[in-house]
Structure formats: structure tokens, C-alpha cells
């Protein structure tokens, strides 16, 4: 099962990188929407309000994706080091990832299968007393 934990750690790193790319892309869209808000003139009433709302929404989504990126990276690093807290975090992330169909669902199911295994649980407990 140690191979599965190492593989899961790598999958979490890949998922982290994917979400990082999403965060950067959404942030770029937020900047574009903000620039539209600043450049809209009086000839298009309502454009400024819509662009500001869009920019704010996209910024919140970019920050959420960046946080999701960081949490998965921390978990992957902890799993590689054999941290019991990372195992717990991995279980929680696995539950949340189940809702992100289709790739998150597969990752979440695999994470739960690996991290809830008795042998894996025992190995994490042995490594930290």
C-alpha cells in the first residue's frame, strides 16, 4: 500500500498544478473584466456595473482555486513525508473532491480507498508514535 500512498501524493500534486492553472486563468479573466469596468464609457450604461460584478465574482473564484491548489500541495507534501495530519487532510480532501465530477470524483474515491485502508492507517500511526 506504500506505493498507493506515493502515487496518491503525486496525483494530489497533479491536481494541485491543474487547479493552479485554473486559478491563473480565472485571475486573468478577472483582470480583463476589471479593465472593461474602467474603460466603459457613458455610451454603454450598465456595462460598468456588470463588469465590476463579473470581476469580483471571478476574483473570488480565482482565490478559491488558489487556496484549493495550496491545500492539495500541502497534503501531497505531507503524505510524502508520512504525516498523520496529511492523512486526515487527504481524507477530507477526498470527500470534497468527490463532488468535482469527473476527475475529482475519481481522485476522491481513490484517496478514500487508499487512506482508509487499515494497513495505511497503521503505517501512519507507527510513524508518529
C-alpha positions as CSV (number, residue, x, y, z in Angstrom):
1,X,0.0,0.0,0.0
2,X,3.0,2.3,0.3
3,X,3.1,2.5,-3.5
4,X,-0.5,3.7,-3.5
5,X,0.2,6.4,-0.9
6,X,3.2,7.6,-3.0
7,X,1.0,7.6,-6.1
8,X,-1.8,9.4,-4.4
9,X,0.7,12.0,-3.3
10,X,1.7,12.5,-6.9
11,X,-1.9,12.7,-8.0
12,X,-2.5,15.4,-5.4
13,X,0.4,17.3,-6.9
14,X,-1.0,17.0,-10.4
15,X,-4.4,18.1,-9.2
16,X,-2.8,21.0,-7.4
17,X,-1.0,22.0,-10.6
18,X,-4.2,21.8,-12.6
19,X,-6.0,24.0,-10.1
20,X,-3.2,26.4,-10.1
21,X,-3.5,26.8,-13.9
22,X,-7.3,27.3,-13.4
23,X,-6.6,30.0,-10.7
24,X,-4.2,31.9,-13.0
25,X,-6.6,31.7,-15.9
26,X,-9.6,32.9,-13.9
27,X,-7.5,35.7,-12.4
28,X,-6.6,36.8,-15.9
29,X,-10.3,36.9,-16.8
30,X,-11.0,38.9,-13.6
31,X,-8.4,41.5,-14.7
32,X,-10.0,41.6,-18.1
33,X,-13.4,42.3,-16.6
34,X,-11.9,44.9,-14.3
35,X,-10.3,46.7,-17.3
36,X,-13.7,46.7,-19.0
37,X,-15.2,48.3,-16.0
38,X,-12.6,51.0,-16.0
39,X,-12.8,51.6,-19.7
40,X,-16.6,51.6,-20.2
41,X,-17.9,55.0,-21.1
42,X,-21.2,56.7,-20.7
43,X,-22.3,55.4,-24.1
44,X,-23.0,52.0,-22.6
45,X,-24.9,52.3,-19.4
46,X,-24.9,49.3,-17.1
47,X,-21.7,47.9,-18.6
48,X,-19.6,49.2,-15.8
49,X,-21.8,47.6,-13.1
50,X,-21.9,44.2,-14.9
51,X,-18.1,44.2,-15.4
52,X,-17.5,45.1,-11.7
53,X,-19.8,42.3,-10.6
54,X,-18.1,39.9,-13.0
55,X,-14.6,40.9,-12.0
56,X,-15.4,40.5,-8.3
57,X,-17.0,37.1,-8.8
58,X,-14.1,35.9,-10.9
59,X,-11.6,37.1,-8.3
60,X,-13.4,35.2,-5.6
61,X,-13.3,32.1,-7.8
62,X,-9.6,32.6,-8.5
63,X,-8.8,32.9,-4.8
64,X,-10.8,29.7,-4.1
65,X,-8.9,27.9,-6.8
66,X,-5.6,29.2,-5.5
67,X,-6.5,28.0,-2.0
68,X,-7.5,24.6,-3.3
69,X,-4.1,24.5,-5.1
70,X,-2.2,25.3,-1.9
71,X,-4.2,22.8,0.3
72,X,-3.6,20.0,-2.2
73,X,0.1,20.8,-2.4
74,X,0.4,20.8,1.4
75,X,-1.4,17.5,1.6
76,X,0.8,15.9,-1.1
77,X,3.9,17.1,0.7
78,X,2.7,15.7,4.0
79,X,1.7,12.4,2.5
80,X,5.2,12.0,1.0
81,X,6.6,12.7,4.5
82,X,4.3,10.2,6.2
83,X,2.4,12.8,8.3
84,X,-0.7,11.7,10.1
85,X,-2.2,15.1,9.7
86,X,-1.7,14.9,6.0
87,X,-3.6,11.6,6.0
88,X,-6.5,13.2,7.8
89,X,-6.4,16.2,5.4
90,X,-6.3,13.8,2.5
91,X,-9.4,12.1,3.7
92,X,-11.2,15.4,4.0
93,X,-10.0,16.5,0.6
94,X,-11.1,13.1,-0.8
95,X,-14.6,13.8,0.4
96,X,-14.7,17.3,-1.1
97,X,-13.2,16.1,-4.4
98,X,-16.0,13.5,-4.8
99,X,-18.2,16.4,-5.8
100,X,-15.9,17.5,-8.6
101,X,-17.1,15.3,-11.4
102,X,-15.4,13.5,-13.3
103,X,-11.7,13.9,-12.3
104,X,-12.2,15.0,-8.7
105,X,-14.6,12.1,-8.2
106,X,-12.1,9.6,-9.3
107,X,-9.3,11.2,-7.2
108,X,-11.6,11.4,-4.2
109,X,-12.6,7.8,-4.4
110,X,-9.0,6.7,-4.9
111,X,-7.9,8.9,-2.0
112,X,-10.5,7.4,0.3
113,X,-9.8,3.9,-0.8
114,X,-6.1,4.3,-0.1
115,X,-6.2,6.4,3.1
116,X,-8.9,4.5,4.8
117,X,-7.1,1.2,4.4
118,X,-6.2,-0.4,7.7
119,X,-2.6,-1.0,6.7
120,X,-2.1,2.6,5.6
121,X,-3.7,3.8,8.9
122,X,-1.4,1.6,10.9
123,X,1.7,2.8,9.0
124,X,0.8,6.4,9.6
125,X,0.2,5.7,13.3
126,X,3.5,3.8,13.6
127,X,5.5,6.6,12.0
128,X,4.3,9.2,14.6
129,X,4.1,7.2,17.8
